[in-house]
Amino acid sequence: MKRLPADFPYYAMVASAALLFAIFTVFLNWQLAVIELVVIVLFAAVAVIRFKNNIALRNRTLNTVAEYLQPGEKDALHVFPMPVMVCDQSGRITWFNDLFKVRVLGDEELVDDRIEQFTSGMKIDEIRGMDSVPVEYGESSYTVLSSRIKSGKSESFVLYFIDDTNLKKLAADYRFSKPAVVRINVDNVDEVFRNFKESDKAAISGGVEKLIENWASNFEAVMSKTESSKFLIITQEKDLANMIQERFSVLKDVREFSYEGRTGISLSIGVGRGEGLAECDKFSGLALDMALGRGGDQAAVNTNGKYEFYGGVSGGTERRSRTKNRIVATAIGELLEGSDNIIVMGHRFSDLDALGAAIGLRKAAELLGKPAYIAMSRTKTLAKPLLERLDALGKDVVVSEEQAFELLIKKSLLIIVDTHRAEFVEYPELYHKASTVVVIDHHRKNVDFISDAVIFFHNPNASSASEMVTEMLAYLTSDGTRLIDKFEAEALLAGIMLDTRNFILRTGVQTFEAAAYLRDLGADTVAVKQLFANTLDAYRQKNTVVASADIYRECAIAVSDAKNDDVRIVSSQAADELLNVSGVKASFVLFNADSVVNISARSLGDINVQIIMEALGGGGHQTMAAAQLKEKTIDDAKVRLLQAIDKFYLENK
């Protein structure tokens, strides 16, 4: 049995020193020496009494513990077949058995009497509430079990140390040897190759392939080229962990690859982790689809259905197929003709893009002979000027949630535009009750996308949902009949202009072709411009927000304290305006609305505001995103925003 408390020798040393000092004092002042001796005697008495009490408490505890383990056998703890430690309720060690000294301490003397050194820093109050605690000490791993023992008025705790070092090592070896499947897709070969000779194409393909091979050679992996621009890698979890740690550096290597001074190549990577090779392969395919759906130039890691993303900092290259548009348009046309009525719904706080796309689809369905409606809130919208023009046509086509539920029947078709997330739609319950759903959206794909849509038309390279609808219109009828008039053309053009910021951002060849098509249908650019007009008060509020902005890491951050209905419009326009400031690559405007803190985020493309907003629970596109935070104050939300910006710069800059 080990002698504790360990501080008893220190008491003896202090008492001896005091006694020597008192003897020396006799020769100087015997009265003072007598006082010192009395104090020393009292001190020694207290120390002895305390020591005896500790010994008595220890013996009572050990007897209680021994009886608890094996009644009638007082030496149970001494011969217990595993290391055992006893501590008091403050976490001070009062005893340990011989196996603890040999196996845990390694026959070394105990220097510190706190249990935290053996429990990976955990205190006894934490341990007592847990069934078992994994701890590390020295080069060994233990699982610690605890039991509480009452000893008189005090409590003690018995800790049993189960040495499972080898078991945990085997478990780690098994975990790190599990398979993982990595699919690599070269995103935009056709677009890059368009202006190169065959010999140049071979050189570019060889250069990109060499970068991928060099990267894969850093790991224990088997790589195979499955198609001209597709690769398959089978590796182990330990190597996948290294790939993740270096954030799939091949993404950056390929992004920076150039040939004759021209760039544009990017990769999409899908990683599957599961219980077996077949499951990993399935998950890797889903992950690759997710990476492509988010615009490419990134890696998506699918671990049993849970996604993590790496990269995604560039805008990607326009990659669209007219064949796909025609196929999707034909399928949607068949659904329109087979439905009794059509309801088109956008996202909450609908903007010109959501309402413009809805107006175009509603009119097309009407001209195909089907009654069609737009489900949206008249009060919570950012597109009031366009809504007022729609009402002026004299048709009651905008319905509330209650009216939409009355219209919803078995053969109703619900078309969701400008969002692909169920939680963001205008009326979530309407979506859940609809039997046939179509989704048309251009935002980068999120993990909680609407997965039960009969048609999920998603293109993150389109500028807007209005552009996607415009491209479909020409294919909705076999004879090419024009399905929209001047007003609908202007509504669609307004949606395109909003999301491209007047054709500045995210504009490809097909964006201008769509705009030209709408112009040919009679869209008046002056009339469209008037849909963006502000009141004088809103214009003043926007300027106030812009003037209050601070610059942080090339980001302009401002706060809007407007309390009126225009706060969302003012904030989004202020975020756009801040991008005109020299040196600003992204802007964020925070404002209070609906009892939450909202953030409007904008970017010129160098900074992916979608990634930053996703870190705060929001989403959107690379150059336009938003988030809602349930923080109590804007200052709290601003702290979280700064942390998200720091994380983005740390991982991507």
Residue pairs with C-beta under 8 A, 6 or more apart in sequence:
1 62
1 78
1 95
2 95
2 96
2 101
2 110
4 54
4 58
4 93
4 94
4 95
4 113
5 51
5 54
5 92
5 94
5 113
6 110
6 113
7 113
8 47
8 51
11 47
11 51
14 43
15 40
15 43
15 44
15 47
18 36
18 39
18 40
18 43
19 37
19 40
21 36
22 33
22 36
22 37
22 40
23 33
25 32
25 33
25 36
26 33
54 94
57 94
57 151
57 152
57 154
58 86
58 94
58 95
60 151
60 152
61 86
61 94
61 95
61 149
61 151
61 156
62 77
62 86
62 95
63 74
64 149
64 150
64 151
64 156
65 76
65 77
65 86
65 149
65 156
65 158
66 73
66 74
66 75
66 76
66 77
68 147
68 149
69 76
69 77
69 80
70 76
77 84
77 86
77 97
78 97
78 98
80 97
80 99
81 99
82 99
82 160
82 161
82 162
82 163
83 96
83 97
83 99
83 100
83 103
83 104
83 160
83 161
83 163
84 96
84 97
84 99
84 100
84 158
84 159
84 160
84 161
85 93
85 95
85 96
85 100
85 115
85 118
85 158
85 159
85 161
86 93
86 94
86 95
86 96
86 156
86 157
86 158
86 159
87 93
87 94
87 115
87 124
87 156
87 157
87 159
88 94
88 154
88 155
88 156
88 157
89 124
89 154
89 155
89 156
89 157
90 124
91 114
91 115
91 116
91 123
91 124
92 113
92 114
92 115
93 110
93 113
93 114
93 115
94 156
96 104
96 105
96 110
100 161
101 107
103 161
103 163
104 118
104 137
104 138
104 140
104 142
104 161
106 138
115 123
115 124
115 159
116 122
116 123
117 137
118 135
118 137
118 159
118 161
119 127
119 133
119 135
119 144
119 159
120 133
120 134
120 135
120 136
120 137
122 133
122 135
124 146
124 157
126 133
127 133
127 144
127 146
127 157
127 159
128 146
128 148
128 157
130 146
131 145
132 143
132 144
132 145
133 143
133 144
133 146
134 141
134 142
134 143
134 144
134 168
135 141
135 142
135 143
135 144
136 142
139 165
140 163
140 165
141 163
141 164
141 165
141 168
141 169
142 161
142 162
142 163
142 164
142 165
143 162
143 164
144 159
144 160
144 161
144 162
145 159
145 160
145 162
146 157
146 158
146 159
146 160
147 157
147 158
147 160
148 155
148 156
148 157
149 155
149 156
149 157
149 158
175 237
176 236
176 237
176 238
176 241
177 236
177 237
177 238
178 236
178 237
178 273
179 234
179 235
179 236
179 237
179 276
179 277
179 280
180 234
180 235
180 236
180 237
180 239
180 240
180 271
180 272
180 273
180 280
181 232
181 233
181 234
181 271
181 272
181 277
181 280
181 281
181 283
181 284
182 221
182 232
182 233
182 234
182 235
182 240
182 243
182 269
182 270
182 271
182 272
182 284
183 230
183 231
183 232
183 233
183 269
183 270
183 271
183 272
183 284
183 285
183 287
183 288
184 212
184 230
184 231
184 232
184 233
184 250
184 267
184 268
184 269
185 229
185 230
185 231
185 267
185 268
185 269
185 270
185 288
185 291
185 292
185 296
186 208
186 229
186 230
186 254
186 265
186 266
186 267
187 265
187 266
187 267
187 268
187 292
187 296
187 297
187 316
187 317
187 319
188 264
188 265
188 266
188 296
188 316
188 317
188 319
189 205
189 228
189 229
189 265
190 319
191 264
191 317
191 318
191 319
192 204
192 262
192 264
192 265
192 317
193 201
193 204
196 204
196 259
200 259
200 260
203 259
204 259
204 265
205 228
205 229
207 257
207 259
208 254
208 257
208 265
209 225
211 250
211 253
211 254
211 257
212 223
212 231
212 250
212 254
212 267
213 223
215 249
215 250
215 253
216 223
216 233
218 242
219 235
219 239
219 242
219 243
220 235
220 236
220 238
220 239
221 233
221 234
221 235
221 236
221 239
222 233
222 234
222 235
223 231
223 232
223 233
224 231
224 232
224 233
225 231
225 232
226 232
234 277
235 243
237 273
240 271
240 273
243 271
244 301
244 308
244 310
247 299
247 310
247 311
247 651
248 269
248 299
248 310
248 311
250 267
250 269
251 266
251 267
251 269
251 297
251 298
251 299
251 310
251 311
252 311
254 265
254 266
254 267
255 263
255 265
255 266
255 267
255 297
255 314
256 263
257 263
257 265
264 317
266 296
266 297
266 314
266 316
266 317
267 296
267 297
268 288
268 291
268 292
268 296
268 297
268 298
268 299
268 300
269 287
269 288
269 291
269 298
269 299
269 300
270 284
270 285
270 286
270 287
270 288
270 289
270 290
270 291
270 299
270 300
270 302
271 283
271 284
271 287
271 299
271 300
271 301
271 302
272 279
272 280
272 281
272 282
272 283
272 284
272 285
272 286
272 287
272 302
273 280
273 283
273 301
273 302
273 303
273 304
274 280
274 282
274 283
274 303
274 304
283 302
283 303
283 304
283 305
284 302
286 302
287 300
287 301
287 302
287 307
288 300
290 300
290 302
290 307
290 445
290 447
291 298
291 299
291 300
291 309
293 444
293 445
293 449
293 458
293 460
294 300
294 309
294 312
294 444
294 445
294 460
295 312
295 315
295 316
295 444
295 460
295 461
295 622
296 316
296 317
296 319
297 311
297 312
297 313
297 314
297 316
298 309
298 310
298 311
298 312
299 309
299 310
299 311
300 307
300 308
300 309
301 307
301 308
301 309
301 310
306 447
307 447
309 611
310 651
311 652
312 444
312 608
312 610
312 611
312 622
313 608
313 611
313 652
315 506
315 605
315 622
315 623
316 460
316 461
317 461
318 461
318 508
318 509
318 510
319 461
320 459
320 461
320 462
320 508
320 510
322 471
325 471
325 472
325 475
326 475
328 455
328 457
328 472
329 471
329 472
329 473
329 474
329 475
329 476
330 475
330 476
331 455
332 415
332 438
332 455
332 457
332 472
332 476
333 368
333 475
333 476
333 477
335 413
335 436
335 438
335 454
335 455
336 342
336 364
336 365
336 368
336 370
336 413
336 476
337 368
337 370
338 411
339 370
339 411
339 412
339 413
339 436
340 370
340 371
340 409
340 411
340 412
341 370
341 371
341 372
341 373
341 407
341 409
341 411
341 412
341 413
342 361
342 362
342 365
342 370
342 371
342 372
342 373
342 412
342 413
342 415
343 372
343 373
343 374
343 375
343 399
343 404
343 407
343 408
343 412
343 413
343 414
343 415
343 430
343 434
344 357
344 358
344 361
344 362
344 365
344 372
344 373
344 374
344 375
344 414
344 415
344 417
345 358
345 374
345 375
345 376
345 404
345 414
345 415
345 416
345 417
345 425
345 426
345 427
345 430
345 431
346 354
346 355
346 357
346 358
346 376
346 416
346 417
346 418
346 419
346 425
346 426
346 465
347 354
347 418
347 419
347 424
347 425
347 426
348 377
348 380
348 424
348 425
348 426
349 380
349 381
349 382
349 568
350 358
350 376
350 377
350 381
350 382
350 383
350 418
350 426
351 381
351 382
351 383
351 418
351 495
351 498
352 382
352 383
352 386
352 466
352 491
352 494
352 495
352 497
352 498
352 531
352 532
353 418
353 464
353 465
353 466
353 495
353 496
353 498
353 499
354 383
354 417
354 418
354 419
354 465
354 495
355 374
355 376
355 381
355 383
355 386
355 387
355 390
355 491
355 495
356 383
356 386
356 465
356 466
356 491
356 492
356 493
356 494
356 495
356 496
356 498
357 417
357 418
357 440
357 464
357 465
357 466
357 468
357 469
357 492
357 495
358 374
358 376
358 415
358 417
359 374
359 386
359 390
359 487
359 488
359 491
359 492
360 466
360 469
360 470
360 473
360 484
360 488
360 491
360 492
361 372
361 415
361 417
361 440
361 469
362 372
362 373
362 374
362 397
363 372
363 483
363 484
363 485
363 488
364 473
364 476
364 483
364 484
365 371
365 372
366 372
367 481
367 483
367 484
368 476
368 477
368 483
372 397
373 397
373 398
373 399
373 403
373 404
373 407
374 397
374 398
374 399
375 399
375 400
375 401
375 403
375 404
375 426
375 427
375 430
376 398
376 426
377 400
377 426
378 387
378 398
378 400
379 565
381 387
382 568
382 569
382 572
383 531
385 530
385 531
385 532
385 533
386 491
386 494
386 531
387 398
389 487
389 531
390 397
390 398
390 487
390 491
391 398
393 487
399 407
401 426
401 427
401 429
401 430
404 427
404 430
405 429
405 430
405 433
408 414
408 430
408 433
408 434
410 435
411 436
412 434
412 435
412 436
413 436
413 438
414 430
414 431
414 434
414 436
414 437
414 438
415 437
415 438
415 439
415 440
416 425
416 431
416 437
416 438
416 439
416 440
416 441
416 450
416 453
417 440
417 441
417 465
417 469
418 440
418 441
418 442
418 443
418 464
418 465
419 425
419 441
419 443
420 439
420 441
420 443
420 445
420 446
420 449
420 450
420 456
420 458
421 446
421 448
421 449
421 450
421 619
422 428
422 431
422 432
422 448
422 450
423 448
425 431
431 437
431 450
436 454
437 450
437 452
437 453
437 454
438 453
438 454
438 455
438 457
439 449
439 450
439 453
439 455
439 456
439 457
439 458
440 457
440 458
440 465
440 468
440 469
440 472
441 457
441 458
441 465
441 468
442 458
442 459
442 460
442 461
442 462
442 463
442 464
442 465
442 467
442 468
442 499
442 621
443 460
443 619
443 620
443 621
444 460
444 610
444 619
444 620
444 621
444 622
445 458
445 460
446 614
446 619
449 456
449 458
450 456
457 468
459 468
460 621
461 508
462 468
462 471
462 510
462 511
463 496
463 499
463 500
463 506
463 507
463 508
463 511
464 495
464 496
464 498
464 499
464 500
465 495
466 491
466 492
466 493
466 494
466 495
466 496
466 499
467 492
467 495
467 496
467 510
467 511
467 514
469 492
470 492
470 496
470 514
470 517
470 518
471 510
471 514
473 482
473 483
473 484
474 480
474 517
476 483
477 483
482 521
484 492
484 521
485 521
485 522
486 521
486 522
486 523
486 524
489 518
489 519
489 521
489 522
489 523
490 518
490 523
490 524
490 527
490 528
490 531
492 514
492 518
492 523
493 515
493 518
493 519
493 523
493 525
493 528
494 528
494 531
494 532
496 503
496 511
496 514
496 515
496 518
497 503
497 528
497 532
498 532
499 506
499 621
499 624
500 506
500 507
500 511
501 576
503 511
503 512
503 515
505 604
505 605
505 623
506 621
506 622
506 623
519 525
534 542
534 566
534 569
534 573
535 566
537 564
537 566
538 566
538 569
538 570
538 573
541 560
541 562
541 566
541 570
542 570
542 573
542 574
542 577
545 558
545 559
545 560
545 562
545 570
545 571
545 574
545 589
546 558
546 574
546 577
546 578
548 558
548 559
549 556
549 557
549 558
549 578
549 581
549 587
550 556
550 557
550 558
551 557
551 581
551 583
551 584
552 642
552 645
553 645
553 646
553 649
554 583
554 584
554 585
554 586
554 606
554 607
555 584
555 585
555 586
555 587
555 588
555 607
555 645
556 578
556 579
556 581
556 584
556 586
556 587
556 588
557 587
557 588
557 589
557 590
557 638
557 641
557 642
558 574
558 575
558 578
558 587
558 588
558 589
558 590
559 589
559 590
559 591
559 634
559 638
560 567
560 570
560 571
560 574
560 589
560 590
560 591
561 591
561 592
562 570
562 571
562 591
567 591
567 592
567 593
568 591
568 593
568 598
568 600
571 589
571 590
571 591
571 598
571 600
572 589
572 600
572 602
574 587
574 589
574 600
575 587
575 588
575 589
575 600
575 601
575 602
576 587
576 602
578 584
578 587
578 589
578 602
579 586
579 587
579 602
579 603
579 604
585 603
585 604
585 606
585 607
586 601
586 602
586 603
586 604
586 606
586 607
586 609
586 612
587 601
587 602
587 603
588 599
588 600
588 601
588 602
588 609
588 641
589 599
589 600
590 597
590 598
590 599
590 634
590 637
590 638
590 641
591 597
591 598
591 600
591 634
592 598
592 634
596 628
596 629
596 630
596 631
597 628
597 629
597 630
597 631
597 633
597 634
597 636
597 637
598 626
598 627
598 628
598 629
599 613
599 616
599 618
599 626
599 627
599 628
599 629
599 637
599 641
600 626
601 609
601 612
601 613
601 620
601 624
601 625
601 626
601 627
602 609
602 623
602 624
603 609
603 622
603 623
603 624
604 623
605 622
605 623
607 648
608 622
608 648
608 652
609 620
609 622
609 623
609 624
609 625
610 619
610 620
610 621
610 622
610 625
611 648
611 652
612 625
612 641
612 644
612 645
612 648
613 619
613 620
613 625
613 626
613 627
613 644
614 625
615 644
615 647
615 648
616 627
616 629
616 640
616 641
616 644
617 627
617 628
617 629
618 625
618 626
618 627
618 628
619 625
619 626
619 627
620 626
629 637
629 640
631 637
631 640
